Amino acid sequence: MKNSIFKLPGGRLRPGESDIDGLKRKLARKLSLHEDGVGAEWEVGECLGMWWRPDFETLMHPFLPPNVKHPKECTKLFLVKLPESRRFTVPKNMKLLSVPMCQIRENQK
């Protein structure tokens, strides 16, 4: 299927920034009408999952191996409530799919 790869908003945290603050900053920057995120009331809920990249390999694990003390990357997935002032739309050339949580990191398939 063409264009079947998806990407969730995210990125690196700034020094001293919490997970929630970093996510709100990224959501405001990527999904708000204004670049500065003014007017975005993102309600971030619980963390739904974490995946770990112990080193430079491409595969991520749903657990941190006990022998790894300093992992290269940790990816977290949070529940975010869409503000009432926003509308969720899907472009006509795309489809909205339901993906099981266990497959969210295997989007190349």
N, C-alpha and C positions, 0 to 999 in steps of 0.2 A: 504494500500500500504506500502511495506517495505521501510525503510529509507526515509520517506517522510518529515522529519523535516529538515529545513534549518537554517543556522546561518550566519548572516552578520558579517563582521569584526568589532570589536569594543572593548570597555573596558573602564576602568577608565582613567580620565585625570590626569596628573601629576600636582602638585601644581603650579599655575601660567600659565599653558599651555592652549592655546585657543582650541576651538572645532576643528578648521581646522588643527592646528598643531598636535593635538592628533590623528586625523583621518589619516593624512599623515604618522605619525609615525607607526600606526597600519597597514596601507596598505603596507608600506615598509617592515615591519617585517613579515607580513603574506604572501604577494604576490610577493616579490622580490626574485631574484635569490640569492642575497647575504644577509646575516643576518643583515648587517648594513644598507641596503636599498640604497646602492650606485647606482646611475644611474636611480633611479625612479623619474620621473617627473609627479607626480600625480596632476592633475588639478581638484580641488574641486570646484563645482558650488554651486548653491543655496540649502538651506535647504528645503527638500520636505515635511517633516512631523515631528511632535514631539508627543511623548506619555509620560504620567506622571504616576508614581507609588506613590500615596500619602503616603502609609505606607507599611506594610509588606504583604499585600495581593498580590495574583498572578496576578490579573487583572490590566491591564494598561489602562489609559483613554486618549483620544485625546485632553483633556483639563485639566487644573489644577483647581480643585474645589476651589471656593472662600474662603472657611474656612481653607484651608491648606496653612500654611505660610512657612513650611520647608519640601518639598516633599522628599521621600526617594530616588527617581531616576527620571531622565529625559533621555529618549532615543530619539536621533535625527537621521533622515535619510537624507543624502546628495546625490546630484547628483555628480558622479565622472566620468570624461572623461578618458577612457583607453589610456595610452600613446602609441604613434605610435610604440615604440620599444617593445610593449607587444602584445601577441596574446591571444584572449579569446577562450578557448577550454572547452568542456564538456566531461568528461570521458564517455566511451562507455556504462558503466553500469548505467549511470544517464540520466535524461531527463531535458531539459531546458524548464521551464514553465513561462508563463506570469501570474503574480498574481496582482489582483487589489490592489491599495494602501490601501483601507479600510480593506483588509484581511491580510495585511503583518504581523500584530501582532498576528493573530490567527492561527499560523502555526501548532498547535497541531491537527487541523481538517484536 
